[in-house]
Amino acid sequence: MDVKTHEFNGWLLDLYAGDRGIILWLLGDDGERRRLQQDLSATFYVAGSASRLHTFWCCLKNQPVSVKLAHTERRDLFAGMITVLAVEVTHPIDLPGLFRTISHSFPDLTYYDADLPLPLRHAAIYNTFPLARCRVTADANGTIREFATLNSPWELDPSFPLLRTMILEPDVDPSHAEPKRIKVRTPRGQFTLDMEPSRALLVSLRALLSRHDPDLLLTAWGDTWLLPRLLALSQQTGINLHLNRDPDHKITHRPQRTYFAYGQVIHRGQQIHLYGRWHIDVYNAVMYHDYGLEGIWELARVTSLPVQTVARVSPGTGISAMQIVMALRQEILVPWHKQQAERPKTALELLHADQGGLVFQPTIGLHANVGEIDFVSMYPSIMRCFNISPETVGTERPTAELVPELGMIVDHDPPGLIPQTLAPLLDKRLALKQQLMTLSKWDSRRKRYKACASAHKWLLVTCFGYLGYKNARFGRIEAHEAVTAYGREALLRAKEAAEDLGFTVLHLYVDGVWVKKDGCTKVQDFRPLLDEILSRTGLPIALDGIYRWVAFLPSRQDVRVPVANRYFGIFQDGTIKTRGIDLRRHDTPPFIAETQQQMLEVLVEASNADQLPEHVPKIHALLRRRLIALRQGRVSLEKLLVCQTLSRELNAYRTPSPVAQAVAQLQAAGKTIRPGQSVRFLYTRGEPGVVAWDLPNPPDPRIIDVPQYKKLLQRAAQTVLELLTPPITSLLTVGCNDVHGLLLD
């Protein structure tokens, strides 16, 4: 008998394991949100001795989970084709529990494809990704009979659905004070709900959820306070909130955690994941304040990770997901744990191999008409152009090439896993940057293009580090070292090209070159140099901009010592670029950062370096106004907050730092602070010298340590004024002394 089917077109919203197969939510072209089911098994592979695999086989036969077993051959990225036992789990929801049991019982076996997220498995088979355009044929029960993806994550201008968004936020920061109300915003209006009585709150919120049926709950402190509080109240009162769109699935809680990565302690708050709709906490999303929702959508599209996941994980997890999908499509085994250890090296080999990026210390001072030339995504471009991948480093093939300085071989044919993964991402980022150069300032696409380019940047920056990351599934330190070796060689060739064409090289920093030459003030003047660098290196190069002037700053400890990444300058279009100065530091109070930014904005008014002396008096006047406001208490306490990260447990501090003093106060008030969390405090007169901002009682403005903030203001002012241009040295000396006296008076 023929089964009646229906065809739907729409966008893929969500995908997760169900009781049988997987559940997909489709936002149809007709505006309907449909819950569909699709049959999909999940297979993992096991390698080991024949006797152990036989025992493993017998053990699996006695498990209650439905599985199919077969011997097969698959490719290990490093070992080549190997014989493995394929374990096909009929229902993916059973895989995590089964794997926990058997991996504990058989720790000596090697496992592949065992812990992969279900959306990545689906992406490898059907080319799906969040917000993908799909055509689905399903029967009357919602079971999918045919499925096709209609677009690609690499399109510049994909079609997007009209998502329904509901914004929830408490009236105050919960870490600072107990919220009394919840603000709710929808496209149809704004509402304010009192926290008490709780029954009225839940009934009103449930009605709003039912009426608007949002696809996205966008919250402030939703992971760490708001949703846990609402769910606790729901349990106490018995009033179901229906936060999930899927009534048959439980909300997922993921615990908070603290870990050490890239030289710093990082804290991630607990997470609340919903099913059938998304939840994003803007204060628990990793890079939300850098690229916003547009960047999150883009990361989800290119990595195939769920939107709720990609919003909360590091870019490293994203690049790892892309590698996994590529490996699955090519039937390359994905190891459960990294298996490749660093090969033994002598001290001399380590000295030659592990040198990192090349840095040429800048020429201290202010320089006019300087061109900043950047290699476009230098390290990812090197991986792609020179086919650097864990499996290609160290091979011995006719197509291989010696890596400079390493005595190591990189194979150029066929393309490795990492270059294949990066190629479409690099192409899309380059296409976006080219589009941004041609779009007008008022083009509506600019915001989205910039967000997408920023998301790509973080993925590409991370992909290099993941080659050497100790836990990366496809990492290998020798590949990491090969990339930096090529990078150093490329930068040296760029320097030689510049000098051969008569340019003065002021600074080199990993992937950037700062040069100047008399008479070179326009983009076309630098074109011959760009062409020559491209010819000598084979890597994409771009002129980031031409500075009216740029100031390379010395060390604060010794004015004779340059600092590689501490400078500020004004491009010809008036754009300000800063690195390493106060306004770029996360622990600078907003009042100080804003003042330094305003000083630079005064200098933007100078059309060239010769006009800078005319604007120094304006800066002095600005500083006087800001200082008077500080003295008279007209600066809000929020603008004076210092935000620092607790780097260790409180009892590990030998001499309590200001942040440790603030944490001690918070703990005395009953609040728990973990390493990696940010702590806000104010400098105060007397002992202990600080007061934590998030104490139950607000601080007295009269105890603010005004001289300490004057000192910070002086330092920020001197950073801008100490190096402008030699012709006004005497004026600057007077100006700096005047500022010094003004601020310390």
Protein Blocks (a to p, Z undefined) as FASTA:
>chain_A
ZZdddddddddfbdcddfehcadddddfkopacdddddddddddddddfklmmmmmmmmm
mpmbdcdddddddddfklopadddddddfblmlmmmmmmmmmmmmmmbccehklgcfklm
mmmmnopaehiacdddddfkopafbdcdfbdfkbfbdcdddddddddddfbdfklpccfb
dcdddfkbccdddfbdfklmmmmmmmmmmmnopabdcdehklmmmmmmmmmmmmmnopaf
klafblkbccdddddddddeehiacddddddddehiacddfklcfklmmnommlmmmmmm
mnopafklmmmmcfklmmmmmmmmmmmmnopacdfbdcbdcddddfklmmmmmnojaddd
ddedddehiacdddehkllmmmmmnopafklgopacfkbccdehklpacdfbdcdfklmm
mmmmmmmmmmmmmmmmmpcfklmklmmmmmmmmmmmmmmmmmmmmmmgmklmkbcfklmm
mmmmmmmmmmmmmmmmmmmnopacfbdehjaccdddehiabfklmmmmmmmmmmmnopac
ddfbdcfbdcddddfklmkbccfklccdddfkopacdehiaklpmklcfklmmmmmmmmm
mmmmpmbfklmmmmmmmmmmmmmmmmmmmmnopacfklmpccdddfbdfklpmbacfklm
mmmmmmmnopacdehiacdddddehjehiacfkbfbdcdfklpcfklmmmmmmmmmmmmm
mpmbfklmmmmmmmmmmmmmmmmZZ
